[in-house]
């Protein structure tokens, strides 16, 4: 009966407020918010032996078969864009096997609200679909997972595909609201799961990991602008993995400045000091600008620079959200200054930046 029921789970996208790039290093903090746009994953029992995955971003479904080494495409060619969902299914399958349960044939359907006309908006669609897939597949097989379990399974699934990702998008998708997040050591976590199993990896301490809820700003509006061009986050962040960067003084200076900025931003939120938070967001823009100049990442495009300048011209603070190079930027400004908000949106539109009607998704669950 369980195998034939239909289960749908949704997970929200995210925005980085401060701390991107530094957060990929274990133990270094960032602040994120979850947004009110989602990815939905629906799992339905199937009468066949395969796993069928269909997505509104692909022209036709893809069929996968369970093998000893995991899911393999039936026709021998792995379709693009489904690796996060496949990895999520494989991790849940591994947990089921450790608990003496058999995985079931299923149809997995994905519907994304984090794209526009097939182009990603830069709101963490990969993280959202990973969390939603873990949640839906586990619920379909009758597993009762805590928020922490869902996060850990999603991070294991994500890190198997790209150990360089911080997992901040996963944390925002699981817990919602405003959060301070520190990434675990993904290499250590993957090694733990390989040596001792997924079940043990859900229970053991994760080195470097930290998460806490934060209150929202007292009187600031969060505005989001989309540049219209997607960015390759993995490629941009990967440029900081070179030996020259990792062993240089610039890296240590960047991490120290970023950590100080995030800590000060956390204090500003907890003290409900909006003025101080605006100062820290402007600092974060400067830190990213200096990083861009030092490492030549291409964080700031013409559109993102215009997005930031337009916000500062009306008394706000703004910066790219995430890796930059396209995707989204954020602005914070007085929520009661309706004329300034209108001027900001007009300035963005004139610069080719699309204002997105995005709001913060309220928190859910606890952070234990």
N, C-alpha and C positions, 0 to 999 in steps of 0.2 A: 504493500500500500504506500509506504514512504517513497519508494522509487518512482511511483507514478504521479505523485502530486506535483503541483506547480508552486514554485517559490520565487518571489522577486525581492531583491535587496537593492538599495540605492546608496551611493556614496557621493559626497560633495567634492567639488574642486577646492583649490586653495590659492592663496596669495601670500608671498613673502613680504613681510613688513620691513624687517632688518635682519641681517646675518647671512644672506645667501653667499655661496661660495665657501665661506669659513665653516659653515655647518656640515660640509661633506667630511671634514676632519672629525674623527670621534671625539666626543666630549665638548665640542665648541658649540655655543648656543645660537639660536635664531628665534625670531618671533614670526608666527604665521597666523592667518585667519582662514577659516573655512567659509566658503561662499554658498549662496543659495541656488547654484546650478549643479546638476548631478549627472552621474552615469547610472543607468539602471541595468541590472543583470537578472534575467529570468531563467530559471532552470526547470526543465520539464522532463519527466521520465520518458524513456524511449524503449521501444520494443526490440531494437537491434542490439548489436554488440559495440557500436562505436560511440564516440563523442562527436556531436555535430555542433559547430559554432557558427552562428550567423550574426552579422553586425550591420547596422544601418550605414556604416562607412565602407562596406564592401558590396560588390555587385551580386555575389552568390555565396552560399554557405560553404564552409570547409569541413571535411570529415577527417577525424583523427582516430587512431587505434591505440589502445593501451598495450605497451610492450614492457619488457623487463627494465629497460632504461628510461621509461616514461612514455609520454604520448608521442606518436609519430604520425605524420600525414599519410593518409591512405594512398594517395597518388605519388608519394615520394617527394613532393615539393611543399615546403613549409610556406604558407601564405604570409605576406607582410602584414604587420599590424595586429597580430593575435598572440604574440609571444608572452605578453603579460598575463593574458587569460589562461593560456596553456600552462604556464608555470604555476599559477594559482591552483589550477585543478590538480597538478602533479603533487604539490605540497599537501593539499587536503587528502589526496589518495594515500600519500605516505603516512599521514596521521591515522587514517582509517585502518591501514594495514597493521600499524603498531597496536591498535586497539582491537584487532581481530575481526574487523569489519571489511566487507568487500565493497569496492567501488561499483557504481551502477552505470549502465549506458544512459546517456542524457543528451538533451538538446539545450544548448546555452545560447541565449539571445541577448545581444548588447544594444542598448539605445543610449546615445550620448547627447547630453545637453551642453557639452563643453567644446563643441565645434560649431562653426558657421560655414554652411555650404561645403562641408568636408574638410575645412581648414581648422586646425586646433587654435584655440584662443589663448593658450598659455596659462590655463587654470589648473594644470595638474591632472590631465585626463588619464595618463598612464597609472598614476597612483590611485585615482578614484576607481578605475576599472579593476585594478588588482584587489582593492578592498571589497568592492561590490561582488566580485567573482568568488573570493574566499568566503564571504558571508553567505552568498546564495548556495554555493555548492555544499558547504558544511551544513547549512540548515536543511537542504534537501535530503541529506543522509542522516538527519536527526541529531547532529552534534550541537550542543548548547555551549556556545563560545562566549567568554567575557570580552569586553572591549580590548583588554590587554592581549588576549589570545588572538583576536582578529588582527590586531596590529602586528604581532610577532609572526603569524603565518604569512601575512602580506609582505612583511619585510624579508622573510626567508625566500618567498617567491620572487620578489623584486631583485634581491641581491644575487640570486642565482643567475639572473640575466645581465645585471649591471651592478657589480659591487661598489661602483663609485657613487651611486645615488645615495643621498642622505637619509631618505625615508621620511623627511618632514611632510611631504605631501600625503603619505600614508597616515601619519599621526593626525593631521588636520582632518582627513577623511573619516577617521574613526571617532575622534572626540569632539570635533566641531568647535565653534567659538574662537576666541583668541587663546593661543597657547605659546608657552616658551618650550623649546624643544632642543635636546642635545642628542646627536646621533650615536648609536652604539658602534663598536668596532665590528664592521660587517664581516671581515675575514675571520675573526674569532667566533662570531655567531654561526657562520657557515660551517666552520670546522667542528663546533660543538654539535650541530645537527648531524654532520656526517659520522662523527665518532659515537654519539650517544643517542641519536634519534631525534625526531621532531618533538615527540612528547616531552623529552627531557629539556629540549631547547625552549619549550613554553614555560618551564618551571625555574630554570637556572637564572642567576643574575646575568645581566648583559653589560659588559664593561663599556663605560662611556655614556650609556643611555640615561636620559632624564626628561621628564615632562611635568609641566605644571600649568594650571589654568591661570589666565590673566583676565582682569576686568577690562571691558572696552573703554575707549576714551570717553570722557564725560560729555564733551560738547563738540566733538569733531565729526565731520562727515567724511566717509571713505569713498572717494571717487576712483573709478577704474577706466583706463583708456587702453584700447587695443590698436596696435600699429598696423594691423592688416597683413602682417607677414609672420609666418611661423619661425621659431628658432629651434635649433638643434641643441638642446640642453646638454646632452651627454658629450657632444663634441666640444662645446665651449668649456665645460667643466674639466674635460679630459686634458685640455691644454695646460692645466696646472699640475699634472702628474709627472711632468718631466723631471729628471734628476736635477737639472740646473735650478729649476724653480724650488723644488722641495728642499734643497740643501742651501739655498741662498738666504741672505738676511732679509730680503724683501718679503718673503713668505712669513717669517716670524713677526715682522712689523705689521703686516696686514692682519694676521690673526689676532695680535694684541689689540690693535685699533678696533677691529670688528667686535671682539669680545667686550671691550669696554663700552662700545656704543650700545650693544645689546643689553648689557647689564644696566646701563643708565636708562635705556628705554623701558625696561621692566620696572625699574623704580618709579619712573614717571607715570606709567599706567597704574601701578599699585597706589600711588599717592594722588591719583586723578589730576595730575599736572599736565594739562594739554599743551601749555606753552612750552614746557620742557620737552615733551614728546615731539613737537614740531622741530625743535632745535636738533634733536637726535636723528630725526629722519633726514634733515638737511646734512648732518654729519655723515649719515650712511651713504647719501649720494656722493659726497666728496670721497669717501673711502672707496667706493666702486669706481669713481673716475680715476683715482690714483692707481688702483689695481689694473684698470683698463690700459692706462698709459704704460705701466711697468711690464705687464705680461702680454699686451697687445691681443686681448681676447676679442675685441669687437662688441663689447657690452652695449655701448651707446651708439645707437643709430641716430640719424637725423630726426626721426619721428620721436624717439624716446627723449632726446635732448629738448625738442620743442615741447613735449609733454611736461617735462620738469620745469622749464622756463615759464610756461603759461601758468602753472600753479604758483610759482614764487611771485609772479607779477600781481597776483591778487591776495598775497599774504599767506599762502599755504606752503606746504612742503611736499616734495614729490621725488620719486626715484623709480628706476626699473624694478619690477617685481620678479625675482627669479634670476635666471642666467642672463637676461637681456638679449641683445642681438636680434630683437623682434619681440613678438608676443606682447605682454602687457606691462603697463606701468601703473603706479598708484599715486594718488594725491590725498593729503589730509588737509582740511581747512574748516573754518568755523561753520558748524552746521546751521547756524541761524543767518548766515550771510547769503541769502538766496541770490542776490544780484551777482555776488562774486562767483558762486557756483555756476550760474548761467554764463558769466563771462569766461570762466574756465572751459566749459563745454564748447562754447563758440570758438575759443582759441584752439582747442584741440581739433575741432572739425576743420578749421582753416589750415591746420598743419597736416591734415590727412590722418588724424588719430580719431578712432571711433569710440565715443563714450559708451560704455557698457552698463546697462541697468542691473548691476550686481550688488547684492547686499550680503552682510555677514550671516552665515547660518548659526543659529543659537547652539550652545553646547549641549551635549547629551552624554549620559553615562557618567561614571566617575573616572578618576585618573589613577586609581590604585593598580 
